[in-house]
């Protein structure tokens, strides 16, 4: 099976926010759902540290991916246009054979980096003492739980996370 959907998800995730969505690729594409979860301050602090680590990593990954695209001979915006069109059978885009070949080569390089990025993200979460499943559950809870969002924001502002 061609991995471009995963890569498209990665590109979207990296363009918007890496965090939990990259770790939980399948659930990141679903609509937010209410998750009832008890979270201690200590666990929320672990989550905050992992989240901040993922944000910093996201910036590095974005730069690396943008450099890969540019080194491949396309501007990032053009690469994204071609890539989005390649994912949508109803969308047409005029691209030269050369642009399509460059897009394919760049995509192959990005795909080859995907495993490394994923492993680093997983390690960032695990290094804080959280399982990937728990991090994912907390991420989902934060999408809908205003009180939990407020606690996390306060914690991050106070430098506890």
N, C-alpha and C positions, 0 to 999 in steps of 0.2 A: 504494500500500500504506500502511496506517495505521501510524504510527510508535510506537504505544504500547508495543510490545515493547521497542524501543530505550529509550524513556523508563522503562519498568519496570526494565530493566537498569540504567539510569543511577541511578534511585532506589535500587535495591538496592545498587549500587556506592557511591553517595554515603553511604548509610546505614551501610555496613560499612567501606568503604575505597575511596578513589578510585583512587589510584595507577595501576598498570598495567592493572587490569581495565577501566577506562574507555577506555584507549587500545586495548586488545585485547579489545573487547567480545565478539567471537566466541569467542575462546579462553578468556575468563574464565568462560564458562558450561559449559565442558567439565571433565571430571575432570582433576585434576593428572596430568601425565605426566612421566616422567623425561627430563630434558634434560641431555645431557652437553655441557658447555661450559667452555672454558678462559677464566678471567677474571683479568686482571692487577689489582694493587692500584690502579693509576691508573684503570682502567676501572670498578672497583668503587666508587672514590671518586666518579666522575662519576655512577654510578647512584645512590649514596647522596644526592648533592646534588639530583638530579632527583626522587628519591623524597621527600625532605624538602620540596621546592618543591611537589610535588603534594599532600602532606599539608596544607600551609598553604592551598593553593588549595581543597582539599576542604572545609575548614572554612568558607571564604568562600562557596563554592558552596552548601553545606548551609544556611547562614544565608539566602542569597538565595532559595533554593527554599522554605524554611520561611516566609519573609516573603511570598513570592508566594502560597503556599497560604493563609496567614492573611489577607492582603489580599483574597484571593478569597472570603473568607467561610466557610472551613471550618477546623476544627482539623486539625493535621497527622495525628494518629492517625485521625481520621474520613476524611480524604482517602485515607490509605493503605489503610484498610479497603475503601473503595469501589473504589479502584484495583485492589487485589488481587482482589476479586470480579469486576471487569470483565475481568480477564485469565484467569480460571479458569471455563470454562463449567459446571463441576460445582459451583461455589460460588455460593450465593445470599446476597444481602444486602438487607435492607430499607432502602431509601433513598427519600426524597421526590423528586419531580420537581425541586424547587428544589435539593436536594443534588446530583442528577445533573447538572443544568445548571451548577452551580458547579464541580463536578469537571471537566466538559468544558472550561469556560473556563480553569480553572487549568492543565489539561493542555496546552491550546493555548499558553499563555504559557510554560510550561516547555519545550515543544517548540521554541518560537522562540528560546530561550536555548541550546539544545543545541549548535548549531554554534559559538557563541562560546566555550562551555566547552571543547568538544573542541579548538578551535584553540589556546586558551591552554594546555591540557594538552600538546598536541603541541609547542608552542614551548618550554615548560618543559624537556621532554626534549631537544629539539634544542639549546637554549642551553647544555646541559652537554656538547655534542659527541657525543651518541649519536644513532643513527638510531632511529626508532620500532620497527623490526624487531629491532634489537639489544636495546633496552630490554625489549621483549616477551619475547625469548628469555631474557634474564637474569631477568626476573620469573618465568617458568615454571621456570627452573632453581632459583631460590630456594624454590619451593614444595616441592621434594623433596630438595634437596642440603643436608644438615645442616651440612657443613663450610663451604659458601658462606654459609649463614645466620649461622654463628658469626663468620666473617670480617667480614661486613657489620655485625653487632651491635657487634663490637669497634671497628670503624672509626667507627661513629656515636657510640659512647660516648666515644671519644677526640677527637671533634670534627673528624675528618678529612673527614667527608662532609657 
